[in-house]
Amino acid sequence: MSAREIIPASVRARLIKLLVLTAVPYFALHLSGVSKFFLDDAEGISALLAIVGTLYSVLYAFAIYVIWGQFTSVESQIVTEAGSLKDLLLFSNPLKTATRDPIVRAVKTYGRLVVETEWRALSRGEDTEKTARAFTDLICSVAALVPDEETQRSLCERLLEIASQASTHRDERLALSTKRIPHTLMLFVSLTASLIFVLIFFYPFHNIFLGAISVAITAMLLFFAHFVLTDLDNPFEGTWNVSSKPFSDLITKLR
Protein backbone atom coordinates (compact mmCIF):
# COMPACT_ATOMS: atom_id res chain seq x y z
CA MET A 1 0.00 0.00 0.00
CA SER A 2 1.47 3.35 -1.05
CA ALA A 3 1.62 6.51 1.05
CA ARG A 4 -1.05 8.09 -1.15
CA GLU A 5 -3.46 5.28 -0.28
CA ILE A 6 -2.69 5.47 3.45
CA ILE A 7 -2.77 9.25 3.80
CA PRO A 8 -5.83 10.99 2.25
CA ALA A 9 -5.29 13.87 -0.18
CA SER A 10 -6.99 16.29 2.23
CA VAL A 11 -4.48 15.39 4.97
CA ARG A 12 -1.53 15.84 2.60
CA ALA A 13 -2.91 19.23 1.55
CA ARG A 14 -3.17 20.31 5.20
CA LEU A 15 0.43 19.25 5.79
CA ILE A 16 1.69 21.24 2.80
CA LYS A 17 -0.28 24.27 3.97
CA LEU A 18 1.21 23.90 7.45
CA LEU A 19 4.76 23.72 6.07
CA VAL A 20 4.24 26.81 3.91
CA LEU A 21 2.69 28.78 6.77
CA THR A 22 5.62 27.74 8.97
CA ALA A 23 8.39 28.49 6.46
CA VAL A 24 7.42 32.11 5.85
CA PRO A 25 7.57 33.35 9.48
CA TYR A 26 10.61 31.15 10.20
CA PHE A 27 12.73 32.74 7.47
CA ALA A 28 11.38 36.17 8.40
CA LEU A 29 12.35 35.58 12.03
CA HIS A 30 15.92 34.58 11.23
CA LEU A 31 16.56 37.04 8.45
CA SER A 32 15.42 39.89 10.69
CA GLY A 33 17.99 38.86 13.29
CA VAL A 34 15.42 38.28 16.07
CA SER A 35 16.73 34.73 16.60
CA LYS A 36 20.04 36.18 17.86
CA PHE A 37 18.29 37.13 21.08
CA PHE A 38 18.02 33.41 21.90
CA LEU A 39 21.70 32.52 21.29
CA ASP A 40 22.66 32.79 24.95
CA ASP A 41 19.72 30.60 25.95
CA ALA A 42 20.38 27.75 23.47
CA GLU A 43 21.33 25.31 26.22
CA GLY A 44 18.27 26.17 28.25
CA ILE A 45 16.01 25.67 25.24
CA SER A 46 17.71 22.33 24.52
CA ALA A 47 17.12 21.17 28.10
CA LEU A 48 13.48 22.26 27.95
CA LEU A 49 13.06 20.48 24.61
CA ALA A 50 14.40 17.27 26.14
CA ILE A 51 12.01 17.51 29.12
CA VAL A 52 8.93 18.34 27.06
CA GLY A 53 9.89 15.78 24.39
CA THR A 54 10.15 13.03 27.01
CA LEU A 55 6.79 14.01 28.51
CA TYR A 56 5.20 14.01 25.04
CA SER A 57 6.64 10.57 24.25
CA VAL A 58 5.17 9.10 27.43
CA LEU A 59 1.77 10.75 26.91
CA TYR A 60 1.60 9.77 23.25
CA ALA A 61 2.63 6.17 23.93
CA PHE A 62 -0.04 5.88 26.63
CA ALA A 63 -2.74 7.39 24.39
CA ILE A 64 -1.85 5.12 21.46
CA TYR A 65 -1.79 2.08 23.74
CA VAL A 66 -5.29 2.83 25.03
CA ILE A 67 -6.72 3.66 21.60
CA TRP A 68 -5.10 0.69 19.86
CA GLY A 69 -6.38 -1.64 22.57
CA GLN A 70 -9.89 -0.29 22.07
CA PHE A 71 -9.55 -0.54 18.28
CA THR A 72 -8.48 -4.20 18.34
CA SER A 73 -11.16 -5.05 20.92
CA VAL A 74 -13.90 -3.64 18.66
CA GLU A 75 -12.45 -5.56 15.71
CA SER A 76 -12.38 -8.76 17.76
CA GLN A 77 -15.98 -8.36 18.91
CA ILE A 78 -17.12 -7.80 15.31
CA VAL A 79 -15.52 -11.08 14.20
CA THR A 80 -16.88 -12.94 17.23
CA GLU A 81 -20.41 -11.59 16.83
CA ALA A 82 -20.50 -12.45 13.12
CA GLY A 83 -19.10 -15.90 14.01
CA SER A 84 -21.93 -16.45 16.49
CA LEU A 85 -24.49 -15.62 13.80
CA LYS A 86 -22.80 -18.08 11.42
CA ASP A 87 -22.96 -20.73 14.15
CA LEU A 88 -26.66 -19.93 14.58
CA LEU A 89 -27.27 -20.66 10.90
CA LEU A 90 -25.06 -23.74 10.94
CA PHE A 91 -26.69 -25.35 13.97
CA SER A 92 -30.17 -24.56 12.66
CA ASN A 93 -29.63 -26.64 9.50
CA PRO A 94 -31.32 -29.77 10.94
CA LEU A 95 -34.56 -27.84 11.43
CA LYS A 96 -37.34 -27.99 8.89
CA THR A 97 -37.20 -25.33 6.19
CA ALA A 98 -40.40 -23.63 7.35
CA THR A 99 -39.10 -23.53 10.93
CA ARG A 100 -35.62 -22.32 9.97
CA ASP A 101 -36.63 -19.62 7.46
CA PRO A 102 -37.61 -16.97 10.06
CA ILE A 103 -34.15 -17.27 11.65
CA VAL A 104 -32.39 -17.00 8.29
CA ARG A 105 -34.44 -13.93 7.32
CA ALA A 106 -33.80 -12.30 10.70
CA VAL A 107 -30.03 -12.87 10.45
CA LYS A 108 -29.98 -11.54 6.88
CA THR A 109 -31.96 -8.42 7.80
CA TYR A 110 -29.82 -7.72 10.83
CA GLY A 111 -26.53 -8.23 8.96
CA ARG A 112 -27.63 -5.95 6.12
CA LEU A 113 -28.66 -3.18 8.52
CA VAL A 114 -25.36 -3.42 10.38
CA VAL A 115 -23.42 -2.94 7.14
CA GLU A 116 -25.69 -0.29 5.60
CA THR A 117 -26.67 1.87 8.60
CA GLU A 118 -24.97 0.95 11.86
CA TRP A 119 -21.40 1.62 10.71
CA ARG A 120 -22.28 5.22 9.74
CA ALA A 121 -24.34 5.72 12.90
CA LEU A 122 -21.49 4.56 15.14
CA SER A 123 -18.97 6.77 13.33
CA ARG A 124 -21.18 9.79 14.05
CA GLY A 125 -22.03 8.80 17.60
CA GLU A 126 -25.73 8.34 16.73
CA ASP A 127 -28.11 5.74 18.16
CA THR A 128 -28.51 2.30 16.59
CA GLU A 129 -32.20 1.83 17.26
CA LYS A 130 -32.98 0.32 13.84
CA THR A 131 -30.41 -2.45 14.14
CA ALA A 132 -31.35 -2.96 17.79
CA ARG A 133 -34.94 -3.73 16.70
CA ALA A 134 -33.66 -6.08 14.01
CA PHE A 135 -31.52 -7.92 16.55
CA THR A 136 -34.48 -8.19 18.93
CA ASP A 137 -36.48 -9.76 16.10
CA LEU A 138 -33.62 -12.21 15.56
CA ILE A 139 -33.63 -13.24 19.23
CA CYS A 140 -37.42 -13.57 19.16
CA SER A 141 -37.24 -15.83 16.07
CA VAL A 142 -34.95 -18.18 17.98
CA ALA A 143 -36.95 -17.99 21.22
CA ALA A 144 -40.14 -18.84 19.29
CA LEU A 145 -38.78 -22.24 18.23
CA VAL A 146 -40.93 -25.14 19.38
CA PRO A 147 -39.23 -28.55 19.09
CA ASP A 148 -41.30 -31.03 17.08
CA GLU A 149 -39.55 -33.96 18.71
CA GLU A 150 -37.80 -34.59 21.99
CA THR A 151 -34.50 -34.95 20.13
CA GLN A 152 -34.79 -31.35 18.91
CA ARG A 153 -35.11 -29.94 22.42
CA SER A 154 -31.34 -29.93 22.97
CA LEU A 155 -30.87 -28.32 19.54
CA CYS A 156 -33.28 -25.48 20.38
CA GLU A 157 -31.50 -24.94 23.69
CA ARG A 158 -28.18 -24.78 21.86
CA LEU A 159 -29.58 -22.21 19.42
CA LEU A 160 -30.81 -20.08 22.33
CA GLU A 161 -27.37 -20.28 23.89
CA ILE A 162 -25.70 -19.13 20.65
CA ALA A 163 -28.20 -16.26 20.30
CA SER A 164 -27.40 -15.23 23.88
CA GLN A 165 -23.68 -15.25 23.07
CA ALA A 166 -24.29 -13.10 19.99
CA SER A 167 -26.26 -10.65 22.15
CA THR A 168 -23.37 -10.43 24.62
CA HIS A 169 -20.85 -9.79 21.85
CA ARG A 170 -23.10 -7.11 20.34
CA ASP A 171 -23.46 -5.33 23.68
CA GLU A 172 -19.69 -5.38 24.23
CA ARG A 173 -19.05 -4.15 20.68
CA LEU A 174 -21.44 -1.22 21.06
CA ALA A 175 -20.02 -0.33 24.48
CA LEU A 176 -16.47 -0.26 23.10
CA SER A 177 -17.55 1.63 19.97
CA THR A 178 -18.78 4.64 21.91
CA LYS A 179 -15.54 5.13 23.84
CA ARG A 180 -13.24 7.94 22.73
CA ILE A 181 -10.01 9.36 24.07
CA PRO A 182 -10.77 11.76 26.98
CA HIS A 183 -10.78 15.39 25.85
CA THR A 184 -8.43 16.33 28.69
CA LEU A 185 -5.82 13.80 27.56
CA MET A 186 -6.16 14.86 23.91
CA LEU A 187 -5.76 18.51 24.92
CA PHE A 188 -2.69 17.72 27.04
CA VAL A 189 -1.03 15.78 24.20
CA SER A 190 -1.81 18.57 21.71
CA LEU A 191 -0.48 21.31 24.00
CA THR A 192 2.72 19.36 24.64
CA ALA A 193 3.23 18.86 20.89
CA SER A 194 2.62 22.57 20.29
CA LEU A 195 5.19 23.49 22.91
CA ILE A 196 7.79 21.25 21.23
CA PHE A 197 7.10 22.95 17.92
CA VAL A 198 7.38 26.45 19.43
CA LEU A 199 10.69 25.61 21.12
CA ILE A 200 12.23 24.15 17.95
CA PHE A 201 10.86 27.10 15.96
CA PHE A 202 12.71 29.64 18.13
CA TYR A 203 15.83 27.55 18.63
CA PRO A 204 18.83 29.62 17.45
CA PHE A 205 20.31 27.43 14.73
CA HIS A 206 23.57 28.81 13.32
CA ASN A 207 22.63 27.55 9.87
CA ILE A 208 19.27 28.90 8.74
CA PHE A 209 18.69 26.09 6.24
CA LEU A 210 19.49 23.38 8.81
CA GLY A 211 17.04 25.12 11.12
CA ALA A 212 14.38 25.21 8.44
CA ILE A 213 14.83 21.48 7.75
CA SER A 214 14.66 20.69 11.48
CA VAL A 215 11.48 22.71 11.89
CA ALA A 216 9.92 21.05 8.81
CA ILE A 217 10.77 17.54 10.04
CA THR A 218 9.43 18.32 13.50
CA ALA A 219 6.23 19.75 12.03
CA MET A 220 5.70 16.66 9.86
CA LEU A 221 6.33 14.23 12.71
CA LEU A 222 4.00 16.03 15.10
CA PHE A 223 1.37 16.45 12.40
CA PHE A 224 1.32 12.76 11.47
CA ALA A 225 1.45 11.72 15.12
CA HIS A 226 -1.69 13.77 15.73
CA PHE A 227 -3.27 12.35 12.56
CA VAL A 228 -2.69 8.75 13.67
CA LEU A 229 -4.03 9.49 17.15
CA THR A 230 -7.25 11.12 15.97
CA ASP A 231 -7.78 8.65 13.13
CA LEU A 232 -7.56 5.56 15.34
CA ASP A 233 -9.74 7.17 18.00
CA ASN A 234 -12.84 6.52 15.84
CA PRO A 235 -12.79 2.85 14.74
CA PHE A 236 -15.60 3.38 12.23
CA GLU A 237 -14.32 6.41 10.34
CA GLY A 238 -11.05 7.55 8.80
CA THR A 239 -8.14 5.92 7.02
CA TRP A 240 -7.68 3.06 9.49
CA ASN A 241 -11.05 1.68 10.50
CA VAL A 242 -12.62 -1.63 11.41
CA SER A 243 -14.19 -3.51 8.54
CA SER A 244 -17.77 -4.72 8.27
CA LYS A 245 -16.55 -7.57 6.03
CA PRO A 246 -17.53 -10.34 8.51
CA PHE A 247 -21.16 -9.18 8.27
CA SER A 248 -20.91 -8.62 4.51
CA ASP A 249 -19.61 -12.18 4.07
CA LEU A 250 -22.50 -13.42 6.17
CA ILE A 251 -25.04 -11.71 3.92
CA THR A 252 -23.28 -12.97 0.78
CA LYS A 253 -23.53 -16.58 1.96
CA LEU A 254 -27.27 -16.16 2.55
CA ARG A 255 -27.95 -15.07 -1.03
N, C-alpha and C positions, 0 to 999 in steps of 0.2 A: 504494500500500500504506500503510495507516494505522499509527500508532505501536503500536496494540494488536496488530496482526498481526506487527509486527517484534519487539516486546518481549513475551515470554511473561508471563502473569499472575503466575506465581511470582516472576519477576524484579522486576516492579513492586511486589509485596507486600514483597519484601525491601528495596527502596528506601524504601518508606513506613516500614517498621519502623526502618530506619537513621536516617531523618530524625527520627522521634519520639524514638528513643533518644539522638540528638544534641541535640535541642532542650531536653530537660529539664535535663541537666547544664549546658548553655550558659547558659540563663537563671539557673540556680541560682548559677553561677560569677560572673556579672556582678551579679546582685542582692545577693549577699553581699559585694561589694566586693573580692573577691580579685583581679579583673583590674587593679585600680589599682596592684598591685605591679609590673606590667609596663609602666606608662606611660613610665618613663624609658628603657626598652629597646626602644621601638617601632621606632626606626631600625635597631637591630641585628636585630630580628626580620624587618623588611622586607628587609634585605640577605641574611639567611639564606634567606628565602623565595625571593628572586630566584635565588640560587645553586642551591638544591635544585630549584626549578621548572625551571631550565635543564637540570640533570642529568636530571630526570625526562623532559623533552621529548625529549632525545637518546636515552635508553634506550628510551622507548616507541616512538619513530619507528623505531629499529633493530629492535625486536621485531616490530612490525607489518609492516615491510618483509620480514623473514625469513618470518614466518607467511603473509603474503599471497602471497609468491612460491611457497611450498610448496603453498598452497591452489590457486592457478591451475595449477600444474604437475600436481597430481593430477587436476584437472578436464580438463586438456588430454590427459593420458594415457588417461582414460576415453573421451573422444570418439575418440581415435586408435585405441584397442584395438577399440572397437565398430565403427569404420570398417573396420578390417582384417577383422573377421569378416563384415561386409557384402560386402566385396570377395571374400572366400572363397566366399560363396554365389553372388555374381554370376558369377565366373569359372568356377564349377563347373557352370553351366547347360548347357553343351554335352555334358556327360557323360550317359550313360544313366541313367534314373530309378533302376534298381536299384543302380547304382554310386554315384550321388549321395546317395541316401537316408541312408546311415550318417553322412555329413558333416552333412547338414541336422539329423538327430536329435541329433548330438553338439553342434552349435552351439546348438540350442534348449535342450538340457538344461543346458549350461554357462551360457547367458544367464539362464535361470530361477533357477539356484542363486546366481548373482551377485546378482540382485535380492532374492531371498528370504532368503538366509542370509549372504552375504559382507559386505553392508553393515553388518549388526548386529555381525558378528564383528570387523570392522575398527574399529568405533566403540568396542568394548570391549577392543581389543588382544588378541583371541583368535586362534587359528590358523585358517587357511582350507584345511584339509586336504580337505574335501569338494569344494570347487570346484577345488582343485588336481588331484584325481583326475579330475574331469570334463574339465578342460582337457587332461590327459594323454590321455584317451580321444579327444578331438577331434584332437589331433596324430596319434595312432595311426591314426585313420580316414583322415586325409589321406596319411600315410606308406604305408598299405596299398593305395593306388591302383595298379593295374596297367594301363598303357595298352593298349587293344585294338588300336590302330593306331599306326603310327609318327608320324602327325600329332598324336596326343594326348600324345606324350612331352613336348613343350614345355609343354603345358597342365598336366600333372601337376607338372612342375618349377616352374611359376609358382605353382601352388597350395601347394606345399611352401614356397616363398619367402614367400608371404603368411602362412602359418601360423607361420613362423619370426618374421616381423615382429610378429604378434599376441603371440607368446610374449615377445618383447623388451619390448613395451609393457606387458604384464601384469606382468613382473618389475619394471619401473621404477615402475609404479603402486603395487605392493605395498611397494616399498622406500620410496617417498615417503610412503605412508599410515601407516607406523609411526613416522615422525619426529614429535617433539613439542618444544616449546620447552624448553630446558634448565632444570632446576629452580632452578639457581643464578641464572640470568637472571630467571626469574619471581619468585623471592624478592627479588632486588635491586630490581626494578620495584615490587613490592608494598610493600617497606620505604620506598622513596623516596616513594611516594604517601601512605603513612601519616604520614611525617614532615611532608609538606606540610599534611596535614589537621590535625595536632597544632599546628603553628605558626599556622595561620589560626584555629584554635579558641581559642588563648590570646592572639591579637593584641588589644591594648587599643583596640577601637573606641570612639569617644566616644559614638556613637549605638548603643544596644543592638539596635535593630531592623535597622539597616544591617548590624551585625555578624552578626545571626542570618541575614539574607538571604545575606550573603557566605559564611557557613559552609555554608548549605544548597546554594548553587550549587556550591561547591567539592566538597561531598560527592557531589552528583549527577554532576558531571563525572568525578570520580575513579572513582565506582561504575560508570558506563557505559563508561569507558575500560577498566576491568578486565573488564567483561562482554564487550566486543568482543574483547579479547585472548584470553580463555579460550575464547570461543565459536569463534573462527576456528582455534584451535589444534588442534581435532579436526574434520577436514573431513567426517566421516561422522555427526556428532551435533551437535545444537544448532539455533539459529535459522537461521544461515547455514551450509549444508552443500552438498556436491557432490551432484548429482542422478544417479540411476541411470537416467534417462530414455533415454539412448542404448541401453542394454541392453533396457529395456522396449519401446522401439520395434522393436528387432530381433526380440524374441519375438512382438510383435503382427503383424509382417509374415510370420512363419512360420506363423501360424494359418490 
